[in-house]
Amino acid sequence: QVQLQESGPGLVKPSETLSLTCTVSGGSISGYYWSWIRQPPGKGLEWIGYVSSSGSTNYNPSLKSRVTISVDTSKNHFSLKLNSVTAADTALYYCAQSRYPGYHFDYWGQGTLVTVSS
Amino acid sequence: QSALTQPRSVSGSPGQSVTISCTGTSSDVGGYNYVSWYQQHPGKAPKLMIYDVSERPSGVPDRFSGSKSGNTASLTISGLQAEDEADYYCCSYADSYTSRVFGTGTKVTVL
């Protein structure tokens, strides 16, 4: 069974760029869609966007201007960059796998908490 | 785009059935059969319970079932068990910018 593990800084300063990586083990990154989803403390889930194994992307319209998601098939991982962060971006960030065409999320990472604070 | 609307909480006694609604629009829930449901226990990652409105992944008990009518999808838990106490989220494809939108979440309490 595929396993996903998020990694990256737990603290980011306001106006800077949040960068996270999701490493995929137990399976290939090829042939799937790979999403980032976040959950502010005590609140609901928000889809951020996805990247396919071929590199095509699709982002939440509300975050599109600040988000970049990329994939590195040679390292079996994909990444999230969110720029110009504010306190509102403080959340638990999950990575998730979807089969084509990516309408639901089959497997999730355990999540990583990112706090935006000076 | 706005989050799909779910009741804040539902409750039931062991063995009973509970139903969680998920209301959207014709641009998301009502327009496509791409509604999924996720169970989230405290401190844990969400787990896929239902996809494509009513399909159950391997390993999910058949006590969990999904349906849809118009712009509202529903998740029913039959024969409620203590371990079903959790938060539940719906999610739908949304044709605005080919996006995905989650519901507001429902806390299920087993009395």
Interface residues (C-beta under 8 A of the other chain):
Chain A: G44 L45 E46 W47 N58 N60 P61 S62 K64 Y94 G102 Y103 H104 F105 D106 Y107 W108 G109 Q110 G111
Chain B: Q1 A3 Y34 S36 Y38 K44 A45 P46 K47 L48 Y51 D52 P57 Y89 C91 Y93 S96 Y97 T98 S99 R100 V101 F102 G103 T104 G105
